[in-house]
Amino acid sequence: MSVTHLHLMLTHIPIVGVMIALCIYIYGYYSKNDSVIKTALAVFIAMAIISIPVNMSGEGAEDAIKNIDAISQQALDQHEDLAEVSIGFMMALGGLSLITLFAMIKKHACAKKAKVVVLLLAIITCVLFIIVGNLGGKIRHVELRDVVPVTQGN
């Protein structure tokens, strides 16, 4: 398995995982169900861990495809730049989720405020991951780009 294959195989997991965890978290938050919130926090932590090899394999995947003619260098550069920002948000979300989980288990006073911060950070991270994934698709998929090349009719 190549680093490109690894990147493409794993990259969808944290994108979809964060979206699902955010939905679970919102449900738990508004229904005031700490068990549901703890489940979502555990998923955020898992997605942060999975994001590490996704991020680390990105450079190798870029090296493997950067000289292919059909590649959009602009989409590749945008994907890479936003991925660097997004991984920082994901690591912050994973770390804060871990702290919040322990605070909830220990019934620490900061847990209530931490849950609000996790919610906001999760929304931002989810949006960033969706945009990064979309940009990643545009690297190779012409049909996803804003400008589709015009071809001659029959």
C-alpha positions in Angstrom: 0.0 0.0 0.0 1.4 3.4 -1.0 1.3 6.5 1.1 -1.2 8.0 -1.4 -3.5 5.0 -1.0 -3.3 5.3 2.8 -4.1 9.0 2.6 -7.1 8.5 0.3 -8.3 5.5 2.4 -8.2 7.3 5.8 -9.0 10.8 4.8 -12.8 10.3 4.8 -12.9 8.8 8.2 -12.3 12.0 10.3 -14.4 14.1 8.0 -17.4 11.9 8.3 -16.6 11.0 11.9 -16.5 14.6 13.1 -19.8 15.3 11.3 -21.5 12.3 13.0 -19.9 13.2 16.4 -21.1 16.8 16.1 -24.7 15.6 15.5 -24.4 13.3 18.5 -22.9 16.0 20.6 -25.6 18.6 19.7 -28.3 16.0 20.6 -26.6 15.3 23.9 -26.0 18.9 24.7 -29.6 20.1 24.1 -31.2 17.0 25.7 -28.7 17.5 28.6 -27.7 13.8 28.4 -24.1 13.5 29.6 -23.8 9.9 28.5 -24.5 11.0 24.9 -22.1 13.9 25.2 -19.4 11.5 26.6 -19.9 9.3 23.6 -19.4 12.2 21.2 -16.3 13.3 23.1 -14.8 9.8 22.7 -15.5 10.0 18.9 -13.9 13.4 18.7 -10.8 12.0 20.5 -10.7 9.0 18.1 -11.1 11.3 15.1 -8.1 13.4 16.3 -6.0 10.3 16.5 -7.0 9.1 13.1 -6.3 12.6 11.7 -2.6 12.2 12.5 -1.8 9.6 9.9 -4.1 11.3 7.4 -2.1 14.5 7.9 1.3 12.8 7.9 0.5 10.9 4.7 -0.6 14.1 2.8 2.9 15.2 1.9 3.8 11.8 0.4 0.5 11.7 -1.5 1.3 15.2 -2.9 4.7 14.1 -4.0 3.2 11.1 -5.8 0.7 13.1 -7.9 2.1 16.6 -8.3 3.5 15.9 -11.8 0.3 14.5 -13.3 -1.2 16.8 -15.9 -4.8 16.5 -14.8 -3.9 17.7 -11.3 -5.1 21.1 -10.2 -2.0 22.7 -8.5 -4.2 25.5 -7.2 -6.6 23.0 -5.5 -3.6 21.0 -4.2 -2.1 24.1 -2.6 -5.4 25.3 -1.1 -6.0 21.8 0.2 -2.6 21.6 1.8 -2.8 25.1 3.3 -6.2 24.6 4.8 -5.3 21.1 6.0 -2.5 22.6 8.1 -5.0 24.9 9.8 -7.6 22.2 10.1 -5.3 19.7 11.8 -4.5 22.3 14.4 -8.2 22.7 15.1 -8.7 18.9 15.2 -5.9 18.4 17.7 -7.3 21.2 19.8 -10.8 19.6 19.6 -9.3 16.2 20.5 -7.3 17.6 23.4 -10.2 19.6 24.8 -12.6 16.7 24.4 -10.2 14.6 26.5 -10.0 17.3 29.2 -13.8 17.7 29.1 -14.4 14.0 29.3 -12.2 13.8 32.4 -13.8 16.9 33.9 -17.3 15.4 33.4 -16.2 12.1 34.9 -14.7 13.9 37.9 -17.7 16.3 38.0 -15.4 19.2 38.0 -16.9 22.7 37.9 -15.2 23.6 34.6 -17.1 20.8 32.7 -20.1 23.0 31.9 -18.0 25.8 30.3 -15.8 23.2 28.6 -18.8 21.6 26.9 -19.7 25.0 25.4 -16.2 25.5 24.1 -16.2 21.9 22.7 -19.4 22.6 20.8 -18.1 25.8 19.2 -14.7 24.2 18.4 -16.4 21.1 16.9 -18.6 23.3 14.6 -15.5 25.2 13.4 -13.5 21.9 12.9 -16.4 20.2 11.1 -16.8 23.1 8.7 -13.0 23.2 8.1 -12.9 19.5 7.4 -15.7 19.6 4.9 -13.9 22.4 3.0 -10.6 20.6 3.1 -12.3 17.4 1.8 -14.0 19.3 -0.9 -10.7 20.9 -2.0 -9.0 17.5 -1.9 -11.6 16.2 -4.3 -11.0 19.1 -6.7 -7.3 18.1 -7.0 -8.1 15.3 -9.3 -11.8 15.5 -10.1 -12.4 18.0 -12.9 -16.1 17.8 -12.4 -15.9 19.2 -8.9 -13.9 22.3 -10.0 -15.7 25.6 -10.5 -14.6 25.7 -14.1 -15.2 22.6 -16.2 -13.3 22.5 -19.5 -15.5 23.0 -22.6 -15.4 20.1 -25.0 -16.6 20.1 -28.6 -20.0 18.7 -29.4 -20.7 15.8 -31.7 
